[in-house]
């Protein structure tokens, strides 16, 4: 008697990511109770299982959902608000003043729903968020059925979320406690950057992160100006300062890392730390280029992030995949650097590892959460499909994502949102757009 299960997905190709990144034909994925039950030949699956839902995807690739390891979801309402400015002016003249005027629980909820609608449609099943009102971000992600890691943010100056470092940490811990054990929401510490967080606050975060066993996610070595200012103020480069404070550990997730010396790369590798590469944001802000090939060669775990829509305009990991591969080749001066398979790992299992979720998501392995996507390969722009892995990185786009499941729930079915009210999401975003446009 076949075993009753929730879902069986039957694609043409399957890319499991682990143990290696290759496309295999003729497999089927069995899902039950939100988890991957088995990945096995289709004929065997049909003998073993009786699914409540059978999804035939004969021209598709099945693979793990993408992991956006760095995002500011609530900032999606600021898409296009401060384009074509260098980072320091972008922050100080446009973004920070706009945030002080407009950011609220309501704006964060609406901006996060907009971000989730965009990311899910593009095959992103998990995102790390670093923004104000992380409680609202967590609630919004849970309501949408999307997996999220919310940052317990900290800076030294007052904002709409908190007034003092102590209040930031206290409110962050409340969020951690509230969502502890939640099936879709986890937390991390998210001090903004070395230049905006004091030694005492960073030291306390390090102690609490060790106690709670959560990552520490921080903007790090984003621009050359950041390095120069740090040396002038402290006599140390930012990474050296973090190391002095005991923060360069396997829990460290440094974002951007466009300004790294060879010995700093080795330091990150020895510590088992992770880096999140945000290539399009770094290019748009002219911040520099992360030395991805050197980091990977040294053994550093490198993930991918979009950054926020205010500095990238697209929350689209497919464009980050392609840009990371192409830019990585140019930086290394080597056309074989960052091959397609490596880029796919950066967007899946490496992202999961950076967020402390590698045992839960990032590959198609029995027992893991069923966060999976299908990509249609029948479009003329993808023909002929000589190598599905290469086609995904160098030719596919978010428009080719047909289906998305998170924890086994079918959130995108043949390109259509099944849970989110997209019309309402867009109407709310348009209203915010009218307010912001009137204030420019």
Number of C-alpha atoms within 10 A of each C-alpha: 7 11 11 12 17 18 24 26 20 26 25 19 25 25 21 20 21 13 9 11 18 17 17 16 15 14 21 25 26 28 26 20 14 18 23 23 21 17 20 14 15 19 11 12 22 16 11 15 17 18 20 11 12 13 15 13 19 14 16 23 25 28 26 30 27 32 33 31 34 29 22 26 29 32 25 29 27 23 17 13 20 18 16 13 15 13 20 14 13 18 16 11 13 17 20 15 11 18 17 12 12 17 20 17 18 13 21 26 22 27 28 25 28 23 24 29 22 18 24 30 23 27 31 32 29 29 27 27 29 29 22 27 26 26 22 21 29 28 15 20 24 16 12 18 23 25 24 27 26 31 31 30 26 32 24 18 11 14 15 14 18 21 13 15 21 15 14 23 23 14 20 25 18 14 21 23 11 12 18 12 10 10 13 18 22 22 28 27 29 24 26 20 21 21 18 12 16 15 14 11 17 22 16 13 20 23 13 16 18 14 9 13 13 19 25 30 30 24 21 25 25 22 20 14 14 19 20 14 15 19 14 11 11 11 12 16 20 21 22 15 18 20 14 13 15 13 24 25 21 18 24 25 31 25 26 27 24 21 19 20 10 11 9 15 21 16 19 25 21 15 17 17 24 29 30 30 28 30 29 23 24 23 15 17 18 14 21 19 24 26 21 27 21 18 21 17 12 16 17 23 25 28 30 30 29 29 31 26 23 23 29 22 19 21 26 24 25 26 20 24 27 22 19 28 26 20 20 25 19 13 16 15 11 11 13 12 21 21 17 23 17 21 27 28 25 29 26 28 28 28 31 25 21 29 30 20 16 16 14 17 30 32 29 28 22 15 16 20 27 31 31 28 27 28 26 23 25 14 12 7 13 18 11 12 13 9 10 22 23 18 18 25 24 17 16 22 21 19 14 22 24 22 26 31 25 26 24 20 21 19 23 24 17 16 16 14 17 15 14 19 12 16 9 13 18 16 12 17 19 13 12 18 16 10 11 16 10 8 9 9
